[in-house]
Amino acid sequence: MTDTKHFSQESFGYMRLSQILKLIPVSKATWWNGCKTGQFPKPYKLGPRITAWKTSDIYQCLQQFQLSRENKSG
């Protein structure tokens, strides 16, 4: 029997900004500033008018926020 890792479907693909802002409640300006400063994941250009972020990067970012919140409250 081979050892396989199970990945949730959320960890694959890309997310658009509107989807991200539902998970991370900040303004568009705050999000873009965070991307420029390195606070948030870097965007990828998928087309001339399409910018998206790797879903795995977004969920990793959410985990980091949870850890920092737990450290501040505990």
N, CA, C and O atoms as a GROMACS GRO file, in nm:
protein
  296
    1MET      N    1   0.084  -0.118   0.000
    1MET     CA    2   0.000   0.000   0.000
    1MET      C    3   0.089   0.124   0.000
    1MET      O    4   0.182   0.135   0.079
    2THR      N    5   0.059   0.216  -0.088
    2THR     CA    6   0.140   0.337  -0.097
    2THR      C    7   0.086   0.443  -0.003
    2THR      O    8  -0.034   0.452   0.022
    3ASP      N    9   0.176   0.522   0.048
    3ASP     CA   10   0.139   0.630   0.137
    3ASP      C   11   0.102   0.752   0.054
    3ASP      O   12   0.188   0.804  -0.018
    4THR      N   13  -0.020   0.797   0.061
    4THR     CA   14  -0.063   0.915  -0.015
    4THR      C   15  -0.108   1.022   0.080
    4THR      O   16  -0.170   0.995   0.183
    5LYS      N   17  -0.079   1.143   0.044
    5LYS     CA   18  -0.125   1.257   0.124
    5LYS      C   19  -0.256   1.306   0.067
    5LYS      O   20  -0.276   1.310  -0.055
    6HIS      N   21  -0.345   1.342   0.154
    6HIS     CA   22  -0.475   1.393   0.110
    6HIS      C   23  -0.474   1.545   0.117
    6HIS      O   24  -0.442   1.604   0.220
    7PHE      N   25  -0.508   1.605   0.008
    7PHE     CA   26  -0.514   1.751   0.000
    7PHE      C   27  -0.658   1.791  -0.021
    7PHE      O   28  -0.732   1.727  -0.097
    8SER      N   29  -0.698   1.897   0.045
    8SER     CA   30  -0.833   1.947   0.022
    8SER      C   31  -0.836   2.019  -0.112
    8SER      O   32  -0.734   2.069  -0.159
    9GLN      N   33  -0.952   2.022  -0.172
    9GLN     CA   34  -0.966   2.087  -0.302
    9GLN      C   35  -0.935   2.235  -0.293
    9GLN      O   36  -0.898   2.297  -0.393
   10GLU      N   37  -0.950   2.294  -0.173
   10GLU     CA   38  -0.925   2.436  -0.159
   10GLU      C   39  -0.779   2.472  -0.180
   10GLU      O   40  -0.748   2.589  -0.207
   11SER      N   41  -0.689   2.376  -0.170
   11SER     CA   42  -0.547   2.408  -0.178
   11SER      C   43  -0.496   2.416  -0.321
   11SER      O   44  -0.379   2.446  -0.342
   12PHE      N   45  -0.580   2.390  -0.419
   12PHE     CA   46  -0.539   2.394  -0.559
   12PHE      C   47  -0.606   2.511  -0.632
   12PHE      O   48  -0.713   2.556  -0.593
   13GLY      N   49  -0.543   2.557  -0.736
   13GLY     CA   50  -0.603   2.659  -0.820
   13GLY      C   51  -0.569   2.800  -0.777
   13GLY      O   52  -0.474   2.825  -0.703
   14TYR      N   53  -0.651   2.891  -0.827
   14TYR     CA   54  -0.630   3.033  -0.803
   14TYR      C   55  -0.758   3.097  -0.751
   14TYR      O   56  -0.868   3.046  -0.772
   15MET      N   57  -0.741   3.208  -0.681
   15MET     CA   58  -0.854   3.284  -0.630
   15MET      C   59  -0.846   3.427  -0.683
   15MET      O   60  -0.738   3.484  -0.696
   16ARG      N   61  -0.962   3.483  -0.712
   16ARG     CA   62  -0.969   3.622  -0.753
   16ARG      C   63  -0.985   3.709  -0.628
   16ARG      O   64  -1.017   3.658  -0.520
   17LEU      N   65  -0.964   3.838  -0.644
   17LEU     CA   66  -0.966   3.930  -0.530
   17LEU      C   67  -1.100   3.929  -0.457
   17LEU      O   68  -1.103   3.933  -0.334
   18SER      N   69  -1.211   3.923  -0.529
   18SER     CA   70  -1.342   3.924  -0.464
   18SER      C   71  -1.358   3.803  -0.371
   18SER      O   72  -1.421   3.814  -0.266
   19GLN      N   73  -1.303   3.688  -0.409
   19GLN     CA   74  -1.310   3.569  -0.325
   19GLN      C   75  -1.222   3.584  -0.200
   19GLN      O   76  -1.260   3.543  -0.091
   20ILE      N   77  -1.107   3.644  -0.219
   20ILE     CA   78  -1.012   3.662  -0.108
   20ILE      C   79  -1.070   3.757  -0.004
   20ILE      O   80  -1.059   3.732   0.116
   21LEU      N   81  -1.131   3.865  -0.050
   21LEU     CA   82  -1.184   3.965   0.042
   21LEU      C   83  -1.302   3.913   0.125
   21LEU      O   84  -1.336   3.972   0.227
   22LYS      N   85  -1.363   3.802   0.082
   22LYS     CA   86  -1.466   3.738   0.163
   22LYS      C   87  -1.403   3.662   0.280
   22LYS      O   88  -1.464   3.646   0.385
   23LEU      N   89  -1.279   3.616   0.261
   23LEU     CA   90  -1.208   3.542   0.365
   23LEU      C   91  -1.127   3.634   0.456
   23LEU      O   92  -1.117   3.611   0.577
   24ILE      N   93  -1.068   3.737   0.396
   24ILE     CA   94  -0.984   3.832   0.469
   24ILE      C   95  -1.051   3.969   0.458
   24ILE      O   96  -1.038   4.035   0.355
   25PRO      N   97  -1.121   4.012   0.561
   25PRO     CA   98  -1.201   4.135   0.552
   25PRO      C   99  -1.118   4.263   0.561
   25PRO      O  100  -1.111   4.328   0.666
   26VAL      N  101  -1.055   4.298   0.451
   26VAL     CA  102  -0.982   4.424   0.439
   26VAL      C  103  -1.029   4.492   0.310
   26VAL      O  104  -1.094   4.430   0.226
   27SER      N  105  -0.996   4.618   0.296
   27SER     CA  106  -1.034   4.689   0.174
   27SER      C  107  -0.941   4.648   0.059
   27SER      O  108  -0.835   4.590   0.081
   28LYS      N  109  -0.982   4.680  -0.062
   28LYS     CA  110  -0.898   4.652  -0.178
   28LYS      C  111  -0.765   4.723  -0.168
   28LYS      O  112  -0.660   4.666  -0.199
   29ALA      N  113  -0.768   4.848  -0.124
   29ALA     CA  114  -0.644   4.927  -0.112
   29ALA      C  115  -0.550   4.865  -0.010
   29ALA      O  116  -0.430   4.856  -0.033
   30THR      N  117  -0.605   4.821   0.103
   30THR     CA  118  -0.524   4.757   0.205
   30THR      C  119  -0.463   4.627   0.152
   30THR      O  120  -0.347   4.598   0.178
   31TRP      N  121  -0.543   4.551   0.078
   31TRP     CA  122  -0.492   4.426   0.020
   31TRP      C  123  -0.377   4.453  -0.076
   31TRP      O  124  -0.272   4.389  -0.066
   32TRP      N  125  -0.396   4.547  -0.168
   32TRP     CA  126  -0.291   4.575  -0.266
   32TRP      C  127  -0.165   4.631  -0.198
   32TRP      O  128  -0.054   4.596  -0.238
   33ASN      N  129  -0.182   4.716  -0.098
   33ASN     CA  130  -0.065   4.766  -0.024
   33ASN      C  131   0.007   4.652   0.046
   33ASN      O  132   0.130   4.649   0.049
   34GLY      N  133  -0.068   4.560   0.103
   34GLY     CA  134  -0.009   4.443   0.168
   34GLY      C  135   0.067   4.354   0.071
   34GLY      O  136   0.169   4.296   0.107
   35CYS      N  137   0.016   4.344  -0.051
   35CYS     CA  138   0.087   4.266  -0.154
   35CYS      C  139   0.219   4.333  -0.190
   35CYS      O  140   0.320   4.266  -0.211
   36LYS      N  141   0.218   4.466  -0.198
   36LYS     CA  142   0.340   4.540  -0.231
   36LYS      C  143   0.445   4.530  -0.121
   36LYS      O  144   0.564   4.523  -0.150
   37THR      N  145   0.401   4.528   0.006
   37THR     CA  146   0.494   4.526   0.117
   37THR      C  147   0.536   4.384   0.157
   37THR      O  148   0.628   4.367   0.236
   38GLY      N  149   0.468   4.283   0.103
   38GLY     CA  150   0.501   4.145   0.137
   38GLY      C  151   0.418   4.088   0.251
   38GLY      O  152   0.438   3.974   0.291
   39GLN      N  153   0.326   4.167   0.304
   39GLN     CA  154   0.238   4.119   0.411
   39GLN      C  155   0.142   4.012   0.358
   39GLN      O  156   0.109   3.917   0.429
   40PHE      N  157   0.096   4.029   0.234
   40PHE     CA  158   0.004   3.936   0.170
   40PHE      C  159   0.075   3.869   0.053
   40PHE      O  160   0.176   3.921   0.005
   41PRO      N  161   0.024   3.755   0.006
   41PRO     CA  162   0.089   3.683  -0.105
   41PRO      C  163   0.095   3.765  -0.233
   41PRO      O  164   0.016   3.856  -0.256
   42LYS      N  165   0.192   3.730  -0.316
   42LYS     CA  166   0.209   3.801  -0.442
   42LYS      C  167   0.104   3.756  -0.544
   42LYS      O  168   0.066   3.639  -0.547
   43PRO      N  169   0.058   3.848  -0.628
   43PRO     CA  170  -0.041   3.814  -0.730
   43PRO      C  171   0.025   3.755  -0.855
   43PRO      O  172   0.145   3.772  -0.878
   44TYR      N  173  -0.055   3.686  -0.934
   44TYR     CA  174  -0.011   3.630  -1.062
   44TYR      C  175  -0.102   3.684  -1.170
   44TYR      O  176  -0.224   3.687  -1.155
   45LYS      N  177  -0.042   3.727  -1.281
   45LYS     CA  178  -0.119   3.773  -1.396
   45LYS      C  179  -0.152   3.652  -1.482
   45LYS      O  180  -0.062   3.589  -1.538
   46LEU      N  181  -0.280   3.619  -1.493
   46LEU     CA  182  -0.323   3.505  -1.574
   46LEU      C  183  -0.365   3.548  -1.714
   46LEU      O  184  -0.381   3.464  -1.803
   47GLY      N  185  -0.382   3.675  -1.733
   47GLY     CA  186  -0.421   3.730  -1.861
   47GLY      C  187  -0.407   3.880  -1.855
   47GLY      O  188  -0.369   3.935  -1.751
   48PRO      N  189  -0.437   3.950  -1.966
   48PRO     CA  190  -0.421   4.095  -1.968
   48PRO      C  191  -0.502   4.167  -1.860
   48PRO      O  192  -0.458   4.270  -1.808
   49ARG      N  193  -0.620   4.115  -1.828
   49ARG     CA  194  -0.704   4.181  -1.727
   49ARG      C  195  -0.743   4.085  -1.614
   49ARG      O  196  -0.843   4.105  -1.547
   50ILE      N  197  -0.662   3.981  -1.595
   50ILE     CA  198  -0.693   3.882  -1.492
   50ILE      C  199  -0.576   3.868  -1.397
   50ILE      O  200  -0.467   3.824  -1.436
   51THR      N  201  -0.598   3.905  -1.273
   51THR     CA  202  -0.500   3.887  -1.167
   51THR      C  203  -0.559   3.792  -1.065
   51THR      O  204  -0.676   3.805  -1.029
   52ALA      N  205  -0.479   3.697  -1.019
   52ALA     CA  206  -0.527   3.600  -0.921
   52ALA      C  207  -0.413   3.562  -0.827
   52ALA      O  208  -0.296   3.594  -0.852
   53TRP      N  209  -0.449   3.494  -0.721
   53TRP     CA  210  -0.352   3.449  -0.621
   53TRP      C  211  -0.367   3.299  -0.606
   53TRP      O  212  -0.477   3.246  -0.617
   54LYS      N  213  -0.256   3.230  -0.579
   54LYS     CA  214  -0.262   3.087  -0.557
   54LYS      C  215  -0.345   3.060  -0.432
   54LYS      O  216  -0.323   3.121  -0.327
   55THR      N  217  -0.439   2.970  -0.443
   55THR     CA  218  -0.525   2.936  -0.331
   55THR      C  219  -0.443   2.886  -0.212
   55THR      O  220  -0.473   2.920  -0.097
   56SER      N  221  -0.341   2.808  -0.240
   56SER     CA  222  -0.257   2.758  -0.131
   56SER      C  223  -0.189   2.873  -0.056
   56SER      O  224  -0.173   2.866   0.066
   57ASP      N  225  -0.148   2.977  -0.129
   57ASP     CA  226  -0.087   3.094  -0.064
   57ASP      C  227  -0.186   3.166   0.026
   57ASP      O  228  -0.150   3.213   0.134
   58ILE      N  229  -0.312   3.175  -0.018
   58ILE     CA  230  -0.414   3.245   0.060
   58ILE      C  231  -0.443   3.168   0.188
   58ILE      O  232  -0.453   3.228   0.295
   59TYR      N  233  -0.457   3.036   0.179
   59TYR     CA  234  -0.484   2.958   0.300
   59TYR      C  235  -0.365   2.958   0.395
   59TYR      O  236  -0.384   2.953   0.517
   60GLN      N  237  -0.246   2.962   0.341
   60GLN     CA  238  -0.126   2.974   0.425
   60GLN      C  239  -0.126   3.109   0.498
   60GLN      O  240  -0.092   3.117   0.616
   61CYS      N  241  -0.164   3.214   0.427
   61CYS     CA  242  -0.174   3.347   0.486
   61CYS      C  243  -0.277   3.347   0.599
   61CYS      O  244  -0.252   3.405   0.705
   62LEU      N  245  -0.392   3.283   0.578
   62LEU     CA  246  -0.494   3.275   0.682
   62LEU      C  247  -0.443   3.201   0.805
   62LEU      O  248  -0.472   3.241   0.917
   63GLN      N  249  -0.367   3.095   0.785
   63GLN     CA  250  -0.312   3.020   0.897
   63GLN      C  251  -0.214   3.106   0.977
   63GLN      O  252  -0.212   3.100   1.100
   64GLN      N  253  -0.134   3.185   0.908
   64GLN     CA  254  -0.040   3.274   0.976
   64GLN      C  255  -0.114   3.378   1.060
   64GLN      O  256  -0.071   3.409   1.171
   65PHE      N  257  -0.224   3.431   1.007
   65PHE     CA  258  -0.304   3.528   1.083
   65PHE      C  259  -0.362   3.462   1.208
   65PHE      O  260  -0.364   3.523   1.316
   66GLN      N  261  -0.411   3.338   1.195
   66GLN     CA  262  -0.467   3.268   1.310
   66GLN      C  263  -0.360   3.246   1.416
   66GLN      O  264  -0.386   3.266   1.535
   67LEU      N  265  -0.241   3.206   1.374
   67LEU     CA  266  -0.133   3.183   1.470
   67LEU      C  267  -0.095   3.312   1.542
   67LEU      O  268  -0.073   3.311   1.663
   68SER      N  269  -0.087   3.423   1.467
   68SER     CA  270  -0.049   3.549   1.530
   68SER      C  271  -0.158   3.597   1.626
   68SER      O  272  -0.128   3.656   1.729
   69ARG      N  273  -0.285   3.573   1.592
   69ARG     CA  274  -0.394   3.610   1.682
   69ARG      C  275  -0.389   3.528   1.810
   69ARG      O  276  -0.410   3.580   1.919
   70GLU      N  277  -0.360   3.397   1.795
   70GLU     CA  278  -0.353   3.309   1.912
   70GLU      C  279  -0.236   3.350   2.002
   70GLU      O  280  -0.248   3.347   2.124
   71ASN      N  281  -0.124   3.388   1.942
   71ASN     CA  282  -0.009   3.428   2.020
   71ASN      C  283  -0.034   3.560   2.094
   71ASN      O  284   0.015   3.578   2.206
   72LYS      N  285  -0.109   3.650   2.033
   72LYS     CA  286  -0.138   3.779   2.097
   72LYS      C  287  -0.239   3.762   2.211
   72LYS      O  288  -0.229   3.829   2.313
   73SER      N  289  -0.336   3.672   2.193
   73SER     CA  290  -0.437   3.655   2.296
   73SER      C  291  -0.392   3.561   2.408
   73SER      O  292  -0.448   3.564   2.517
   74GLY      N  293  -0.294   3.477   2.382
   74GLY     CA  294  -0.254   3.378   2.481
   74GLY      C  295  -0.132   3.410   2.551
   74GLY      O  296  -0.088   3.334   2.638
   0.00000   0.00000   0.00000
